[in-house]
Amino acid sequence: MPVITVDWWAGYDHERRRALIKELTATVSQVADCPAEAVTVIVRDVEKTHWGKGGRPASDG
């Protein structure tokens, strides 16, 4: 039973989240040779002020 966790910036709408879950589930199901029902996807929204890259918050630009 694969579990996939995705951290992405907050602000994506429900349709993009739905598409992400659908595509990840299909791909992992195929690669792991397991039913889609066995795949769990957890999507966490992270504010850009809480996300750092290159030593700076992503909100800086």
C-alpha positions as CSV (number, residue, x, y, z in Angstrom):
1,M,0.0,0.0,0.0
2,P,2.0,3.0,-1.3
3,V,1.6,6.3,0.5
4,I,2.7,9.4,-1.4
5,T,3.1,12.8,0.4
6,V,3.2,16.0,-1.7
7,D,4.2,19.3,-0.1
8,W,3.4,22.2,-2.5
9,W,2.8,25.9,-2.2
10,A,-0.6,26.9,-1.0
11,G,-3.0,28.4,-3.5
12,Y,-3.7,25.6,-6.0
13,D,-7.4,25.1,-6.6
14,H,-9.4,21.9,-6.1
15,E,-9.2,20.9,-9.8
16,R,-5.4,21.0,-9.8
17,R,-5.3,19.0,-6.6
18,R,-7.8,16.5,-8.1
19,A,-5.6,16.1,-11.2
20,L,-2.5,15.7,-9.1
21,I,-4.1,12.9,-7.0
22,K,-5.4,11.2,-10.1
23,E,-2.1,11.2,-12.0
24,L,0.0,10.2,-9.1
25,T,-2.4,7.3,-8.2
26,A,-2.4,6.0,-11.8
27,T,1.4,6.2,-12.1
28,V,2.2,4.5,-8.8
29,S,-0.5,1.9,-9.3
30,Q,1.1,1.0,-12.6
31,V,4.7,1.0,-11.4
32,A,3.9,-0.8,-8.1
33,D,1.5,-3.2,-9.9
34,C,-1.2,-2.6,-7.3
35,P,-4.8,-1.5,-7.5
36,A,-5.5,2.2,-7.4
37,E,-7.5,1.7,-4.3
38,A,-4.3,0.7,-2.5
39,V,-2.6,4.0,-3.2
40,T,-2.9,6.9,-0.7
41,V,-2.0,10.4,-1.6
42,I,-1.6,13.1,1.0
43,V,-1.3,16.7,-0.3
44,R,-0.2,19.4,2.1
45,D,-0.3,23.1,1.3
46,V,2.6,25.1,2.6
47,E,2.6,28.9,2.6
48,K,5.5,30.5,0.8
49,T,6.6,32.2,4.0
50,H,7.1,28.7,5.5
51,W,9.1,27.4,2.5
52,G,12.8,28.2,2.1
53,K,15.1,27.6,-0.8
54,G,18.6,28.9,-1.4
55,G,18.7,30.4,2.1
56,R,15.7,32.6,1.6
57,P,11.9,32.2,2.0
58,A,10.1,31.5,-1.2
59,S,7.9,34.5,-0.5
60,D,10.9,36.7,-1.2
61,G,10.7,36.1,-4.8
